[in-house]
Amino acid sequence: MNFISQFVKKNKIDLIILLSFIVFIIISFVLPFESGKKITANFNSFLMEMISFIPLIFILIGLFDVWVPKEKIQRHIGDGSSHWGIVWVILFAMLQAGPLYGAFPVTYLLWKKGASIRNIFIYLGAFSTLKIPMLGFEIAFLGIEFTLLRSLISLPIFIAIGFIMEKIFKNTGFEVKSPQ
């Protein structure tokens, strides 16, 4: 019983939000509230997508964690990496597929293995805008000129954001501490 009371105390706000959502769903189905039914259907769709996608991501991240040594990450995209580190994280981000929430576990692993703050933020920006599968759809629907222009504008912005975030977070405890 002690565990349950600690859990409720620690997660009170999250539980209130969850309970409110459940009450909203019940009311939506009792009353003829179509928007509530659509919200519930969308929630179920996203939940099923996450349930099918997240386990695969964690398996791949586990393999990456075991197979790729920390020294290799630090050398190529760590603090001492040159402009080639930026190129590596952009290429890494471009070759991946999936929703943005799939990038966060990868980002955590890169951070844990010693990637620089700059390259972590550049990776997130490139992942969100430059994935090859996404670029293919964008070219098909909006044209190659639009895609090139958008990419050429957004890429320097994400690189600049990476450098700015590195300046902001440097010496704030954001860096990974080496295990002793």
N, C-alpha and C positions, 0 to 999 in steps of 0.2 A: 504493500500500500504506500510505503514511503517513496518508492520509485515513481508511482503514478502522480502523487502530489508534487514531487519535484519536477516531473515532466510538465504538468499543467502550469505550475508556477513559472517555469522557464519559457514556455511557449504559449503564454496566455493570449497574446495578440494574434498569433497565427491561428490558434484554435477558434478564437472569436470570428476571424475572417472566414475560416472553413465552415463553421456552423452557420454563419450568415449566408454563405453561398448555398449550403444545403437547404436552408429555409427558403431562399429565393427560388431554388429549383422546384421544391414542393409546391410553393404558391403558384409558380408559373404553370404547373400541370393541373392544379386544382382549378385555378381561374383560367379562362381562355386568354392567356398572355403569350402571344406568338413570339415576341422578341425574346422572352425568357426561354422558350423552347429552342429557338435558334442558338442562343448563347450556350445552352446545355449541349446541343448537338456539336457545336464548334469545340467546346471543351472536351467532349468525348473523343472527337477526331484528333485533336492535338495530343490528348493523353495516350491514345493508341499509337500515334506516331512516335511519341517519346518512349513508350514501353518497348516498341520494336527497335528503336534506334540506339538508345542509351547502352544496353548491354553490349552491343557490338563495339561501340566506341570504347567502353572500358576494357574490353578484351584487347583491342588494338593498342590502347595506351599501356596496358600491362606488358604486352610484348615489346613495345617501344622502350619502356622503362628498363626491361631486362636486356634487350639486345643492343641498345645504343649507349655507349659509355658516357658518363658525365664529362669526362675530359674532352671528348669529341665535340659535344655541344658547346662547352666553354671556349674551345679553340675557334670554332667556326662562327658562333653567334653570341659569344659571351662579351664581357666588357672590353676585352682586348681586340675584338674583331674589327676589321676595317670596313670599308664600304661593301666588301664581299659578304659580310654578315647580313647586311640589308638585302642584298640580292638573294641570298640563301633563304631567308624567311619569306620573302615575297614569292619565290618559286615554290617553297613548301606550302604556303597558303593557297597558291593558285591550283596546285595539283589535288587538293582535297575537295571533297563534296560533302553536302549535308547542311543542315541548318546551323545558325550561329551558335546555338547553345552547345553544339558539338565541339566548338573551338575552345570553350573554356577549360575542359579537362586537359586538352592538349597544351593550352597556355600554362596551366598550373604545372604540368610536367616539365615544360621548357624552363619555367622559372625555377623549379626545384633543382633542375640539372645545371643551372648557372647561366641561362641566357640573359643578355643584358635587358634592362628595363626598356631601353629604346627599341630593341628588336621585338620584344613582347608586344608593345603597342603597335608597331608596324605590322606584325603578324596579324593581330586582330583586325586592323584596318584593311589589309590586303585580303584576309579571309572573307570579310563582309562585302567586299566589292569586286574582287578580281578572280574569283574561282572560275576555272575554265568552263565547267558545265553551265554556269550562270552567264558567262560571256557569250556562249553559243546561243542561248535563248535570246539574249539581249540583241545580238546581231540579227537574228531571224526576225524579231519583232520591231526593232527600232533602227536597224541599219548599222553598217560598219562605221560610218562617219560619226554617228552619235556615240557608239561604244568606245571608239578610239579617243574622242574628245573627252568623254566623261572619265575614262581611265587616265588620260594624260593630265587631267585637272585634279582628280582625287588622289592619285599616287603621291605627288609631291606634298599634298596636304597631310596625308598619313605619315609620311616620313618626317615632316616638320612637327607633327603632333608627338611622334616618338621621341624626338630630341627635346621637345618642351617637357614632356612627362619625365624624361630622364633627369632633367635639371630640377624639376619639382620634387621628385621622389628620391633623388640621390641623398644619401646620408640621413634618411628618415626611418630606417629600419625595414624598408621595402626589400632590400637585398637579401638573398638567401644566406643564412649563416652556415658555414661549413661544419659538418659533424665532426666532433672531436673524439 
